[in-house]
Amino acid sequence: MPSVAVKLYSVFFKFMLKHRLQNRTNAGGSSYGVTSRPDEESIAAPNPVFTDGVATKDLHIDPTTSVSIRIFLPETCLGSPDSDLRAQSKSRVKPSTRLPDSGSDPRRNSYGAATTDNVTDTHYKNGHSFNHRRNSYGCNADDLALKSENGVYRGYSPASKKCRKLPVMLQFHGGGFVSGSNDSTSNDFFCRRIAKLCDVIVIAVGYRLAPEDRYPAAFEDGLKVLHWLAKQANLAECSKSLGNRRGGGGDMKKSDSHGHIADAFGASMAEPWLAAHGDPSRCVLLGVSCGGNIADYVARKAVEAGKLLDPVKVVAQVLMYPFFIGNVPTHSEIKLANSYFYDKAMCILAWKLFLPEGEFDLDHPAANPLVPGRGGPPLKRMPPTLTIVAEHDWMRDRAIAYSEELRKVNVDAPVLEYKDAVHEFATLDMLLKTPQSQACAEDIAIWVKKYISLRGHEFSY
């Protein structure tokens, strides 16, 4: 059973959430929308310095709406391209090594020692010297030119065209479509952890919230970010091809002195961190709670688009306790209806605020992934899908049922269930530092690396 502290916090959490949802019933709509509610949760400021192994920056990507992203760039990007294969070949012998004093799972222990230490224990001092651990990633003196005097990482290196490419992970936060944000303190902590463990660039999506913007706003925002990522990848490729060209006629886009495509004001149109280090051909979707619904929608649209999204390719998705529901209740929905933090009555109210007025239906395609006639591509074309469920979560049965349907058509769709865990156990603020939360992040990293490894379909830890 969950601890006494979790039970007490759950009571307080549900009281505050119910009060907030009821106050939003009469909220007005807005085409621009809101992506966060600073008066309800603490916000983490972006930090473009590798102080804890991850640099972050915020971008507003759509001038017509409030859609924004936060990029989490792990410090391992400073290595040379050849270091990917070297690091993987060296680390493949490490799972057999077990710490003598550890009583934890040997697989998890060996993975943590092989990955997190290299990230969290390295940092620049005054922007000039660096820890010896960085040598395993092939860092050289040219990387220091990428930083300004205050340690801010710029991205592009005019002197060096070779940068380590990392997979890209789009992360969609939870909150029942009506709360939460991509820059909240808890989401910032979770994304930093995932960026380090998976060794990926995490793009946390700030989609528009309800009831200011109802369905399909949040789903369209998720797809919009995927298209933005494809555009950035194409701009980066164009920058390379125009690097040595000057002039070329009035209809040709401008190119700055470093070979970047620039707008009329001389500003680079390609996002430098992604242009230098992003590999969109290894793209993973990760959705938390209602973000899982968005991730599944984006995955379906990516399958439908096919090569139209090139060079972006969605190779896998992770659904963490997805926000699935339906008119016919499952066993867990009956037994655990009054479960911790998010009970069923509260979630139904959130769905009423999210779905368009007059269209409320728990079998809506956005709510029930297995409803007949949902449309979209057949399940057998879906990417590999990892599903995370909690023992004390009333939504667990429908998530498991969706995973079973995927496995029936030969999609790699394992389910990881965590004992004594509650909804949002790996991402909620007070539970982020629990052993279960850490173990879940490590398990996600082990599974994801099967599909983002440069060595092919195999474990890369």
C-alpha positions in Angstrom: 0.0 0.0 0.0 1.1 3.6 -0.5 2.7 5.3 2.4 0.8 7.4 4.9 2.4 10.6 3.5 1.2 9.7 0.0 -2.4 9.1 1.4 -2.4 12.4 3.2 -1.0 14.4 0.3 -3.6 12.7 -2.0 -6.5 14.0 0.1 -5.1 17.5 0.0 -4.3 17.2 -3.7 -7.8 16.1 -4.6 -9.4 18.8 -2.6 -7.4 21.5 -4.4 -7.9 19.9 -7.8 -11.7 19.7 -7.4 -11.8 23.4 -6.4 -9.8 24.4 -9.4 -11.8 22.4 -11.9 -15.1 23.7 -10.6 -13.8 27.3 -10.9 -12.9 26.7 -14.6 -16.3 25.5 -15.6 -17.3 29.0 -16.8 -13.9 29.9 -18.2 -14.0 31.7 -21.6 -12.3 30.5 -24.8 -9.2 32.0 -26.5 -7.6 31.2 -29.9 -4.2 32.1 -28.5 -4.7 30.0 -25.4 -2.6 29.3 -22.2 0.0 26.6 -21.7 0.6 27.0 -18.0 -1.0 28.3 -14.8 1.8 29.8 -12.7 -0.6 30.6 -9.9 -1.2 26.9 -9.3 2.3 25.4 -9.6 5.9 26.4 -9.4 7.8 27.1 -12.6 11.4 26.2 -13.3 13.4 28.8 -15.2 15.3 27.7 -18.3 19.1 27.3 -17.7 21.3 27.1 -20.9 24.3 26.0 -18.8 25.3 22.4 -18.1 25.3 22.9 -14.4 23.7 19.5 -13.6 24.5 17.8 -16.9 21.5 19.2 -18.9 21.1 22.6 -20.5 17.6 24.0 -21.2 16.0 26.7 -23.3 12.4 27.8 -24.0 11.1 28.5 -27.5 7.7 29.9 -28.7 7.3 28.1 -32.0 3.9 29.4 -33.3 3.1 33.1 -33.6 -0.7 32.5 -33.7 -1.0 30.4 -30.5 0.8 30.1 -27.2 2.4 26.7 -28.1 5.9 26.5 -26.8 8.6 24.0 -26.1 11.5 23.5 -23.7 14.6 21.8 -25.0 16.6 19.6 -22.7 20.1 19.0 -24.1 22.3 16.5 -22.2 26.0 17.4 -21.8 27.0 14.2 -23.6 26.2 16.0 -26.9 29.7 17.6 -26.6 31.3 14.3 -27.6 32.6 13.4 -31.1 30.3 11.4 -33.4 32.5 8.4 -33.2 32.0 8.3 -29.4 28.5 6.7 -29.8 29.9 3.4 -31.0 32.9 3.5 -28.7 30.8 4.2 -25.6 28.3 1.5 -26.6 31.1 -1.1 -27.2 32.7 -0.3 -23.9 29.5 -0.3 -21.9 28.3 -3.7 -23.2 30.6 -5.4 -20.7 29.3 -3.4 -17.8 26.0 -5.3 -17.1 28.0 -8.2 -15.7 29.6 -5.9 -13.1 27.7 -5.6 -9.8 28.5 -3.4 -6.9 29.4 -5.6 -3.9 27.3 -3.7 -1.4 24.2 -3.3 -3.5 21.1 -5.3 -2.9 19.1 -3.9 -5.8 18.4 -5.5 -9.2 21.7 -6.2 -10.9 20.4 -5.0 -14.3 19.2 -1.7 -13.0 22.3 -1.2 -10.9 24.7 -1.8 -13.7 22.7 0.4 -16.0 22.7 3.3 -13.6 26.5 3.0 -13.1 27.1 3.0 -16.8 24.9 6.0 -17.7 24.0 8.4 -15.0 27.5 8.8 -13.5 29.0 10.0 -16.7 26.3 12.7 -16.9 25.7 14.0 -13.4 29.3 14.0 -12.3 30.6 16.2 -15.1 30.5 20.0 -15.2 32.4 22.9 -16.4 34.3 25.2 -14.0 34.3 28.8 -15.0 33.7 27.8 -18.6 37.4 26.7 -19.2 38.2 23.4 -17.6 36.2 20.2 -17.6 36.1 16.9 -15.7 38.2 14.0 -17.0 35.0 11.8 -17.4 34.2 13.8 -20.5 37.1 12.1 -22.3 35.0 8.9 -22.7 32.7 11.0 -25.0 35.6 12.3 -27.1 35.3 16.0 -26.1 38.1 18.3 -27.4 39.2 21.8 -27.1 37.0 23.0 -30.0 33.9 22.3 -27.8 35.0 25.1 -25.5 34.4 27.6 -28.3 30.7 26.7 -28.1 30.3 28.4 -24.8 30.3 32.1 -23.9 32.1 33.5 -20.9 29.2 32.8 -18.6 29.0 29.2 -19.7 25.9 29.5 -21.8 25.9 26.9 -24.6 25.3 28.3 -28.0 25.1 25.2 -30.2 26.7 25.8 -33.5 30.4 25.6 -33.8 31.7 27.4 -36.9 35.2 25.9 -36.5 33.9 22.3 -36.3 31.3 20.7 -38.5 31.2 17.4 -36.7 28.9 17.2 -33.7 27.5 14.3 -31.8 24.0 13.5 -32.9 21.4 12.4 -30.3 17.9 11.0 -30.7 15.0 13.3 -30.1 12.2 12.6 -27.6 8.9 14.6 -27.7 7.5 14.7 -24.2 3.8 15.6 -23.4 3.1 16.4 -19.8 0.0 15.3 -17.8 -2.6 17.3 -15.9 -5.9 16.1 -17.3 -5.7 18.6 -20.2 -6.6 21.4 -17.8 -3.5 21.9 -15.8 0.2 21.1 -15.8 2.9 22.7 -18.0 6.1 21.8 -19.8 8.1 24.2 -17.6 6.8 23.2 -14.2 9.4 22.2 -11.6 8.2 18.6 -11.5 8.2 18.2 -15.3 11.6 19.9 -15.6 13.0 17.5 -13.1 11.5 14.5 -14.8 12.7 15.6 -18.3 16.2 16.2 -17.0 16.3 12.7 -15.6 15.0 11.1 -18.9 17.5 13.2 -20.9 20.4 11.9 -18.8 19.3 8.2 -18.6 18.2 7.9 -22.2 21.0 10.1 -23.6 18.5 12.0 -25.8 17.4 15.5 -26.5 14.0 15.9 -24.8 11.6 18.4 -26.2 8.8 19.1 -23.7 5.7 20.4 -25.4 3.7 23.2 -23.9 0.3 22.6 -25.5 -2.8 24.7 -25.0 -4.9 23.8 -22.0 -8.7 23.5 -21.5 -11.2 24.9 -21.1 -9.7 27.9 -22.8 -9.0 25.7 -25.8 -10.9 22.4 -26.0 -10.4 19.4 -28.2 -8.7 19.1 -30.6 -6.4 22.0 -29.7 -4.0 20.0 -27.5 -3.8 17.1 -30.0 -3.1 19.5 -32.9 -0.4 21.2 -30.9 1.4 18.0 -30.4 1.3 17.3 -34.1 2.4 20.8 -34.8 5.5 20.3 -32.8 6.3 17.2 -34.8 6.0 19.1 -38.1 8.1 21.9 -36.6 10.8 19.3 -35.8 10.7 18.1 -39.4 11.0 21.7 -40.6 14.0 22.3 -38.4 15.7 19.2 -39.7 15.2 20.3 -43.3 16.5 23.8 -42.5 19.6 22.3 -40.9 20.2 20.3 -44.1 19.8 23.4 -46.2 22.2 25.3 -44.0 24.9 22.7 -44.8 24.3 22.8 -48.5 24.4 26.7 -48.5 27.4 26.9 -46.2 29.9 27.7 -49.0 27.5 29.7 -51.3 27.1 33.4 -51.3 24.7 35.6 -53.3 22.8 33.6 -55.9 19.9 35.9 -56.9 17.3 37.9 -55.1 14.9 34.9 -54.7 17.5 32.9 -52.7 17.2 32.8 -48.9 20.0 34.6 -47.1 22.9 32.7 -45.6 24.9 34.1 -42.8 28.7 33.8 -42.4 28.5 30.4 -40.7 26.3 28.9 -43.4 23.0 29.1 -41.5 19.8 30.0 -43.3 18.8 33.4 -42.0 15.7 35.5 -42.2 15.4 39.1 -43.4 16.8 40.4 -40.2 19.9 38.1 -40.3 18.7 35.8 -37.5 19.3 32.1 -38.0 16.0 30.3 -38.8 17.4 26.9 -37.7 17.3 26.1 -34.0 21.1 25.8 -33.2 20.9 23.0 -30.6 18.7 20.8 -32.7 20.7 21.6 -35.9 24.0 20.7 -34.3 22.9 17.7 -32.2 19.4 16.4 -33.1 18.9 13.2 -35.1 15.2 13.3 -36.0 15.4 9.9 -37.7 15.4 8.5 -34.2 12.4 10.2 -32.7 10.6 8.8 -29.6 7.2 10.0 -28.2 6.6 10.0 -24.4 3.3 10.9 -23.0 2.4 11.2 -19.3 -1.2 10.7 -18.2 -3.3 12.8 -20.7 0.0 13.3 -22.6 -0.2 9.6 -23.4 -3.4 10.3 -25.3 -1.6 13.0 -27.2 1.4 10.9 -27.9 -0.7 8.1 -29.3 -2.6 10.5 -31.6 0.7 12.0 -32.8 2.1 8.5 -33.5 -1.0 7.6 -35.5 -0.7 10.8 -37.6 3.0 10.1 -38.1 2.2 6.6 -39.4 -0.4 8.1 -41.8 2.1 10.8 -43.0 4.8 8.3 -43.7 7.7 9.8 -45.8 6.0 13.2 -45.9 7.6 13.7 -42.4 11.1 12.9 -43.6 13.6 13.0 -42.1 11.6 12.6 -38.9 10.8 9.0 -38.1 8.9 7.9 -35.0 10.6 4.7 -33.9 8.9 4.1 -30.6 6.5 5.6 -28.0 6.1 5.4 -24.2 2.6 5.7 -22.7 2.9 6.4 -18.9 -0.4 5.6 -17.2 -2.4 7.0 -20.2 -5.7 8.9 -19.6 -7.9 6.3 -21.2 -11.6 5.9 -20.3 -14.8 4.5 -21.8 -18.5 4.2 -21.3 -18.3 0.5 -20.3 -16.3 0.5 -17.0 -13.4 -2.0 -16.6 -12.7 -4.0 -13.4 -10.2 -1.4 -12.2 -12.5 1.5 -12.9 -15.1 -0.1 -10.6 -12.7 -1.3 -7.9 -10.4 1.8 -7.8 -12.8 4.5 -8.8 -11.9 6.5 -5.6 -8.2 5.9 -5.9 -5.4 8.3 -5.0 -4.8 11.8 -6.5 -7.0 11.4 -9.6 -10.3 9.6 -8.9 -12.7 8.8 -11.6 -15.3 11.5 -10.8 -12.5 14.2 -11.0 -11.3 12.8 -14.3 -14.8 12.8 -15.8 -15.1 16.5 -14.9 -11.7 17.1 -16.7 -13.0 15.4 -19.8 -16.2 17.6 -19.7 -13.9 20.6 -19.7 -11.8 19.3 -22.5 -14.2 17.9 -25.0 -16.3 20.4 -27.0 -19.6 21.3 -25.5 -22.4 19.1 -26.7 -19.9 16.3 -27.7 -19.1 14.8 -24.3 -18.8 11.1 -24.6 -16.5 8.8 -22.7 -16.2 6.7 -25.9 -14.8 9.7 -27.8 -11.8 8.7 -30.0 -9.6 11.0 -27.8 -10.6 9.1 -24.7 -11.0 5.5 -25.7 -8.3 4.1 -28.0 -10.3 0.9 -28.7 -13.6 2.4 -29.7 -14.9 0.9 -32.9 -14.6 3.2 -35.9 -11.9 5.4 -34.4 -10.2 5.7 -37.7 -6.5 6.2 -38.4 -4.0 3.5 -39.5 -4.4 -0.1 -38.5 -2.8 -1.1 -35.2 -0.3 -3.3 -36.9 1.4 -0.2 -38.3 1.8 1.5 -35.0 5.4 2.0 -33.6 6.6 -0.2 -30.7 4.8 1.0 -27.6 5.9 0.7 -23.9 3.0 1.1 -21.4 3.6 2.0 -17.8 0.8 1.3 -15.3 0.4 1.6 -11.5 -1.2 -0.9 -9.2 -3.5 1.6 -7.6 -4.6 3.5 -10.7 -8.2 3.0 -11.9 -7.1 3.7 -15.5 -4.7 0.7 -15.6 -7.0 -2.0 -17.2 -7.8 0.0 -20.3 -4.2 0.8 -20.9 -3.3 -2.9 -20.5 -6.1 -3.8 -22.9 -4.8 -1.4 -25.5 -1.3 -2.9 -25.2 -2.8 -6.4 -25.6 -4.5 -5.3 -28.9 -1.1 -4.1 -30.1 0.6 -7.3 -29.3 -2.1 -9.3 -31.1 -0.9 -7.7 -34.4 2.8 -8.3 -33.6 3.6 -4.8 -32.3 6.3 -4.8 -29.6 4.1 -3.5 -26.7 5.2 -4.6 -23.3 3.5 -3.5 -20.1 5.4 -2.6 -16.9 3.3 -2.5 -13.8 4.7 -1.0 -10.5 3.5 -2.4 -7.2 2.1 0.0 -4.6 2.3 2.8 -7.1 -0.4 5.4 -7.9 -1.2 7.5 -10.9 1.6 9.9 -11.7 3.9 8.0 -9.4 6.9 8.8 -11.6 6.2 12.4 -12.4 4.2 14.0 -9.5 6.2 16.5 -7.5 6.3 14.8 -4.1 7.0 11.3 -5.6 9.8 12.2 -8.0 12.6 11.1 -5.7 11.1 7.8 -4.7 12.9 4.5 -5.6 9.9 3.6 -7.8 10.2 6.8 -9.8 13.9 6.3 -10.4 13.4 2.6 -11.3 10.7 3.6 -13.8 12.9 6.1 -15.5 15.7 3.5 -15.8 13.4 0.9 -17.2 12.1 3.3 -19.8 15.7 4.1 -20.8 16.6 0.4 -21.2 13.6 -0.3 -23.4 13.9 2.9 -25.5 17.5 2.2 -26.3 16.5 -0.9 -28.2 15.1 1.5 -30.9 17.5 4.5 -30.8 20.8 2.5 -30.7 23.1 3.2 -33.6 24.1 -0.5 -33.5 20.6 -1.7 -34.4 17.8 -3.5 -32.6 19.6 -4.4 -29.4 20.3 -3.1 -25.9 22.9 -0.4 -26.0 23.7 0.0 -22.3 
